[in-house]
Amino acid sequence: MNRFTNKVAVVTGASRGIGQSILLACAREGAHAVNIDIGDHGETAEKVAALGGKFTGITADFRTMTQADAKDIVAQIIAATGRVDVLVNNAGIIKRNPAVDFPEEDWNAVIQINLTAPFFLCQAFAKWWLTGGREQSPEDARLKIVNIASMLSFQGGILVPSYTAAKSGIAGITRALACEWAKERINVNAVAPGYIATENTRPIREDEKRNQTILDRIPEGRWGAPDDIAGSCVFLCSKDADYLNGTIMNVDGGWLSR
């Protein structure tokens, strides 16, 4: 459909998994694809090239990201591509331990990567938009921001207190930023994936009993795939979603409806 022709789509953590699927979906729609990641950009670059698209890789460490770092990342992207139309905050980690024994370093790492860094990036891209990016864009253009939330934005989870806290925070800042920025032609929404077959969920899928318990609850009867999340992100980043702001879209095979 080429909904993103002449647009630039930025996805964090797009070297694999859900992030890669989202970025490739944007590339199929014509976007110049930008991956912000600490890892190797090579595989994603090759896949974008195979689609006939443009690719830019930005190396960044979300474990230590500051406001100044986020500002510098935006400057690098603008220098390489000229503009930004889409930001998807996908990069994240998960640490599992009983709450009573949860290590301080694991708590701090998850909050930093899953909540603090996404907020700083939202802030930096919005600052660019409000201080010149909007004026250089077509009259009806918008900056689209999608944060990757979780079912644990709504539920407590088991053995993942820091992840639950971070993803609850992602849902909260999505709503807060939407309230402030909607009038500025910035749409801020989120996608809350259900149980998706990625490296983060491999330990659960390898636990036969836990895996079956999860499958028994999902009305769809299967784990989701990264591509199941990509389509929702493309929709939220497209013109079709111009009047959506502060929405948390659950893509979970019906899990939360059970």
Secondary structure, DSSP 4 states (H G I P E B T S, - for coil): --TTTT-EEEEETTTSHHHHHHHHHHHHTT-EEEEEESS--HHHHHHHHHTT--EEEEE--TTS--HHHHHHHHHHHHHHHS---EEEE---------GGG--HHHHHHHHIIIIIHHHHHHHHHHHHIIIIITTTS-TT--EEEEEE--GGGTS--SS-HHHHHHHHHHHHHHHHHHHHHGGGTEEEEEEEE-SB-SGGGHHHHTSHHHHHHHHHH-TT-S-B-HHHHHHHHHHHHSGGGTT--S-EEEESTTGGG-
